[in-house]
Amino acid sequence: MKARFSHLLLIALLLAGFASAQGTFLSGSNGNDGALDYSKVASGTYNFDPATFGPQPLDPSGDNIFNFTTINIPAGTTVNLTSTLLRNKPVIWLSQGAVTIAGTLNLNGDSAPNLESYGVDWIDYRVPTLGGPGGFPGGVGARPGSPAFPGLGPGGAPVQTSPSCPSGGYGSFASAGYGTPAGSTYGNIQLVPLIGGSGGSGGCVAASDTATDAAGGTGGGGGGAIRIVSSTSISVTGLISAVGGNGGQGRSGGAPGGGGAGGAIHLIAPTITGNGTLYAYGAGGATGYGYIALNAANNTFTGSDTAGDVVPTIRPLVAPPLPTFASVPTVTITSVNEVSVAQPPQGAFETPDVTINSANAVTIAIAAVGVPIGTVVQLNIQSELGPDQNISCNPLVATPPSSTTNSTATCSATFPTSVSRILASASW
């Protein structure tokens, strides 16, 4: 029961002021989050968690704009930026001083699992993959009698239409992903608004495949999006990676899911140096490229995205702050049969979020933010011992009636005995 959406229309006014050659360039950081310095801990892999980072949480406003004094990720250290810990939003790191990335900064979309490799609990792994922060999830594959889900995001891969039961389509961003049809391209090299790559679609199941455990693989998540701004300098001798996740293998003849698109990397500083690597390619390296942009007065960066041929775009120094896509539309299941759903729900078969006792149709309550009033939310219900169900809810109604952003809706569904998982999505 995870809030998700499958299409978003983005409209932004592209305005960029250029810093004077004689003036002082300022990143906009107030320094409230202190120094981000991983040289003070042992080398290894760390998840960047604003809520538990230090004596007090970072970024208390929750807008994913962090105000550092300096940033240092040394060689031998990997820092993971994940949607789960970063509110599914793109990330902006502002720094008053030098930014040094000699290790690895990872914003990759998640890769989907191989469903064939699991035993009787395989269905527990048939869930949407997550994109990197600012990227979009991949769609779940088909079951006999139930179609696959498309990838999410503005360039989410549609469900493939070839009669030969093809693999899922690959997500799009700056370039189109593999698949017929392919998702739409979107975004711009100014990276306004800042946004990541779209997800791949789930794989199909052939009409002739009647195995009770047949399932298409899940699509990979899209790469995330990050903007790093320094008042002085940025050095990258390591790796910044915003790669799309791989699609997963299906089960009992189900086709694989498609891969996610690459994400977005934007570096802004008076001086940018280094020979490191910036990755923003789609799964497999040859489809669904993302964007890489460097804005500097003095640029001597010699690295590149060699795996995916995404050549960084070099532009003049631009004065921040730049607008960002800070509010992500959400669709949330709030109750089932009047039993409230704890947020965020886990969607795990082993520990259900809600327990009900009814053989009759029950009401599912939906709340949405930032989704157009009148949109019809779709539910995909996956049951442990029953077939998939695809249900259309009542149109979203403004709540309260004067609201232009908040809305609610209800759906009706009958659940078989055992455990079921609900996936909600909205398209417009």
Secondary structure, 3 states (H helix, E strand, C coil): CCCCCCCCCCCCCCCCEECCCCCCCCCCCCCCCCCEEHHHCCCEEEECCHHHCCCCCCCCCCCCEEEECCEEECCCEEEECCCCCCCCCCEEEEECCCEEECCEEECCCCCCCCHHHCCCCHHHHCCCCCCCCCCCCCCCCCECCECCCCCCCCCCCCCCCCCCCCCCCCCCCCCCCCCCCCCCCCCCCCCCCCCCCCCCCCCCCCCCCCCCCCECCCCCCCCCEEEEEECCEEEECCEEECCCCCCCCCECCCCCCCCCCCCEEEEECCEEECCCEEECCCHHHCCCCCEEEEECCEECCCCEECCCCECCEEECCEECCCCCCCCCCEEEEEEECCEECCCCCCCCCCCCCCCCCCCCCEEEEEEEECCCCCCEEEEEEEECCCCCEEEEEEECEECCCCCCCEEEEEEEECCCCCCEEEEEEECC
